[in-house]
Amino acid sequence: GGQAGGDLCGSFLSLAEAEPLVRRALGFAESFEPAGGSADGEAVRALLASLEEEAAALWPAGWPAAALHEGLERYVMGLLLPKV
């Protein structure tokens, strides 16, 4: 089910190669100040798109791409949850 995707992404984010991505996501979350409205969503989508693009190059061959997309989204949303 949907849980496996999150686990795969979690495994991926714990790899040394993914550390810059994790740092970027954490930095974004730390500096994120919700303005309310569509600007917030656009900022988050832009971050996710750039993280996903970078992560896709490191994503292990044979792992489902959907797991990366869903996992990153869940991960970033989890970081932002305390702020929104």
Secondary structure, DSSP 8 states (H G I E B T S, - for coil): -HHHHHHHHHHHHTSGGGHHHHHHHHHHHHH----SSHHHHHHHHHHHHHHHHHHHHHS-TTS-HHHHHHHHHHHHHHHHGGG-
